């Protein structure tokens, strides 16, 4: 586990926000009750009593970029609810080849299937940037679900989403015939998801070419070559870590070919 974790609590043990003492420039979320994500994320949309109970049983920590929250094969200690930042969830073959399954962001619960089943974590969770997350131990979380049926229903909804997303990824990796199709889909998902209607089709690319390759099942050299090809054709524009969509129709044609 990564060292250097920071906790922000008052003398009574309640979570409080103190932006001045917040490391890595994060604006620490002090309580689930005051969090602005409550209307945006499935597990955060709970009643006041349930959120109060979740506050009581959780502990908030700050993880530096590159920190490992849990490792594939590790016995499940509990769940992490992401308050700020993003994590990459990956799996590794016996030959040492890694693939990034997905990126988790604010409001998501990670480690949920293993915490419920008691089986080892099937993914490794690594901070892509400084992350604040609330940790709830396995036994406390299971009791929480028993006492709050609405939380159990939300958990079932999350598991359903995990199933459908996993199926989509299997289709994506297994049925996309070429690396250009996979990269086109990756870029379209990156640039078009979670953007306001009629908003700018621009995003910050936080993954390296190697990590993108691990996400789409290609080599780093192939990803670098395709990026250069897409830029040369005027489909995308890249400035540092910022990527902009210039020709959506062209990328959609590649994705659907």
C-alpha positions as a printed Julia matrix, in Angstrom:
257×3 Matrix{Float64}:
   0.0     0.0     0.0
   1.16    3.51   -0.74
   2.52    5.6     2.08
   1.97    9.26    2.8
  -1.81    9.05    3.12
  -3.46   12.13    4.6
  -6.64   12.18    6.7
  -8.64   15.27    7.57
 -10.73   14.94   10.7
 -11.83   17.12   13.6
 -11.48   16.21   17.28
 -14.81   14.38   17.28
 -13.64   12.21   14.37
 -15.92   13.82   11.8
 -14.56   14.61    8.35
 -13.94   18.29    7.68
 -12.65   20.16    4.66
  -9.59   22.41    4.95
  -8.47   23.61    1.54
  -5.4    25.34    2.99
  -4.0    22.07    4.31
  -5.17   20.03    1.33
  -2.22   18.3    -0.4
  -1.78   18.19   -4.17
  -4.23   21.08   -4.69
  -7.3    18.92   -4.05
 -10.36   20.58   -2.58
 -11.1    17.97    0.06
 -14.73   16.86    0.41
 -15.39   16.82    4.13
 -18.66   14.91    4.33
 -21.02   12.86    2.18
 -23.79   15.11    3.45
 -22.27   18.22    1.88
 -20.8    16.61   -1.24
 -21.96   18.09   -4.55
 -21.83   14.67   -6.23
 -24.92   13.39   -4.39
 -27.19   14.2    -7.34
 -24.81   12.89   -9.98
 -23.69    9.42   -8.88
 -25.71    6.3    -8.15
 -24.31    5.4    -4.74
 -24.3     9.01   -3.53
 -28.08    9.37   -4.07
 -29.05    8.12   -0.63
 -31.28    9.5     2.08
 -29.9    11.68    4.87
 -29.91    8.8     7.45
 -28.05    6.48    5.05
 -25.47    9.15    4.15
 -24.98    9.93    7.85
 -24.35    6.25    8.56
 -21.97    6.03    5.62
 -20.09    9.05    6.97
 -19.78    7.34   10.34
 -18.31    4.07    9.06
 -15.98    5.51    6.4
 -12.5     6.98    6.63
 -11.24    9.54    4.12
  -7.7     9.51    2.73
  -5.66   11.32    0.1
  -3.62    9.12   -2.25
  -0.75   10.6    -4.32
  -0.54    9.86   -8.04
   0.73    6.32   -8.59
  -0.62    4.99   -5.28
  -2.05    1.46   -5.3
  -5.33    1.18   -3.41
  -5.54   -2.57   -3.82
  -3.84   -5.27   -5.88
  -5.25   -8.06   -8.02
  -5.33  -11.26   -5.96
  -5.38   -9.46   -2.6
  -8.02  -10.49   -0.06
 -10.85   -7.91   -0.09
 -10.59   -5.4     2.76
 -13.57   -3.3     1.68
 -14.73   -0.71   -0.84
 -13.41    2.7    -1.84
 -15.78    5.51   -2.84
 -13.95    8.05   -5.0
 -14.53   11.66   -3.94
 -11.95   13.38   -6.18
  -9.59   12.19   -8.91
  -9.41    9.15  -11.17
  -8.1     5.6   -10.91
  -7.12    3.08  -13.55
  -8.31   -0.48  -13.01
  -6.11   -3.11  -14.65
  -5.54   -6.83  -14.79
  -2.39   -8.81  -15.61
  -1.91  -12.21  -17.28
   0.38  -14.93  -15.97
   2.86  -13.85  -18.67
   2.94  -10.33  -17.21
   0.89   -8.64  -19.94
  -1.38   -5.91  -18.55
  -4.61   -4.44  -19.84
  -6.44   -1.42  -18.43
 -10.04   -2.49  -17.98
 -11.44    0.98  -17.36
 -10.96    4.32  -15.66
 -12.93    5.04  -12.47
 -13.82    8.59  -11.5
 -15.62   10.7    -8.88
 -18.62    9.08   -7.23
 -17.76    5.51   -8.24
 -17.43    2.59   -5.83
 -14.46    0.32   -6.53
 -13.72   -3.09   -5.08
 -17.45   -3.79   -4.8
 -17.82   -7.27   -6.4
 -14.95   -8.76   -4.36
 -16.13   -7.11   -1.14
 -19.57   -8.67   -1.59
 -18.36  -12.12   -2.64
 -15.38  -12.37   -0.3
 -13.21  -13.44   -3.23
  -9.84  -11.72   -3.92
  -9.82   -8.44   -5.8
  -9.79   -9.24   -9.53
  -8.26   -5.89  -10.54
  -5.49   -3.54   -9.43
  -6.55    0.04   -8.64
  -3.91    2.74   -9.21
  -4.31    6.51   -8.81
  -3.83    8.32  -12.14
  -3.68   11.64  -10.28
  -4.07   12.71   -6.64
  -7.21   11.01   -5.34
  -9.45   11.43   -2.32
 -11.39    8.29   -1.45
 -13.56    7.1     1.41
 -12.77    3.57    2.58
 -15.41    1.33    4.21
 -14.25   -1.99    5.68
 -15.93   -5.16    4.41
 -17.86   -6.14    7.56
 -19.06   -2.57    8.18
 -20.15   -2.28    4.55
 -22.1    -5.54    4.59
 -23.89   -4.49    7.78
 -24.62   -1.1     6.21
 -26.34   -2.82    3.27
 -28.38   -4.98    5.66
 -29.61   -1.93    7.55
 -30.32    0.28    4.52
 -32.33   -1.38    1.75
 -31.95    1.68   -0.49
 -28.15    1.25   -0.38
 -28.57   -2.44   -1.24
 -30.72   -1.44   -4.22
 -28.09    1.06   -5.37
 -25.45   -1.65   -5.03
 -27.51   -3.96   -7.26
 -27.74   -1.14   -9.81
 -23.95   -0.66   -9.72
 -23.38   -4.41  -10.22
 -25.77   -4.34  -13.18
 -23.83   -1.44  -14.7
 -20.55   -3.32  -14.16
 -22.0    -6.32  -16.0
 -23.21   -4.29  -18.97
 -19.99   -2.27  -19.17
 -17.91   -5.45  -19.04
 -19.99   -6.98  -21.84
 -19.48   -3.84  -23.9
 -15.72   -4.04  -23.35
 -15.65   -7.71  -24.39
 -17.45   -6.78  -27.6
 -15.13   -3.81  -28.07
 -11.93   -5.82  -27.69
 -13.14   -9.05  -29.24
 -15.2    -7.83  -32.17
 -13.27   -4.75  -33.29
 -11.28   -6.07  -36.2
  -8.47   -3.54  -36.23
  -6.39   -1.24  -34.05
  -7.69    1.89  -35.91
 -11.26    0.89  -35.01
 -10.31    0.47  -31.36
  -8.43    3.76  -31.13
 -11.23    5.62  -32.94
 -13.72    4.3   -30.42
 -11.42    5.14  -27.51
 -11.08    8.75  -28.69
 -14.79    9.16  -29.37
 -15.64    7.82  -25.9
 -13.04   10.1   -24.34
 -14.18   13.22  -26.18
 -17.96   12.76  -26.25
 -18.8    11.18  -22.88
 -19.77   13.43  -19.95
 -19.58   16.57  -22.08
 -22.33   19.21  -21.94
 -24.64   19.36  -24.95
 -23.07   21.5   -27.68
 -19.98   21.86  -25.48
 -16.4    21.76  -26.74
 -15.18   18.34  -27.89
 -11.89   18.64  -26.06
 -10.43   16.59  -23.24
  -7.26   16.13  -21.25
  -5.43   12.94  -22.16
  -4.19   11.53  -18.86
  -3.08    8.15  -20.24
   0.26    7.65  -21.93
   0.44    5.93  -25.32
   1.52    2.77  -23.52
  -1.51    2.94  -21.22
  -3.85    3.6   -24.15
  -2.33    0.54  -25.84
  -3.07   -1.49  -22.7
  -6.64   -0.21  -22.79
  -7.42   -1.1   -26.41
  -5.3    -4.23  -26.73
  -2.64   -2.91  -29.11
   1.08   -2.14  -29.0
   2.46    1.25  -27.96
   4.1     1.65  -31.36
   0.76    1.09  -33.09
  -0.98    3.68  -30.92
   1.76    6.27  -31.59
   1.57    5.6   -35.34
  -2.24    5.89  -35.37
  -2.19    9.13  -33.38
   0.18   10.6   -35.95
  -2.04    9.33  -38.76
  -5.24   10.74  -37.24
  -3.54   14.12  -36.67
  -2.13   14.19  -40.22
  -5.59   13.58  -41.66
  -7.02   16.41  -39.56
  -9.35   14.21  -37.51
  -7.91   15.23  -34.13
  -5.67   17.98  -32.82
  -3.24   17.44  -29.95
  -1.5    20.13  -27.89
   0.45   18.67  -25.01
  -2.03   16.6   -23.0
  -5.07   18.26  -24.62
  -6.79   16.47  -27.49
  -9.58   17.99  -29.61
 -12.02   16.33  -32.0
 -11.87   17.97  -35.43
 -13.7    15.46  -37.64
 -16.2    13.35  -35.72
 -17.7    11.77  -38.83
 -14.32   10.45  -39.98
 -13.61    8.77  -36.64
 -17.12    7.31  -36.52
 -16.61    5.87  -40.01
 -13.38    4.19  -38.86
 -15.04    2.91  -35.67
 -18.02    1.45  -37.54
 -16.14    0.1   -40.57
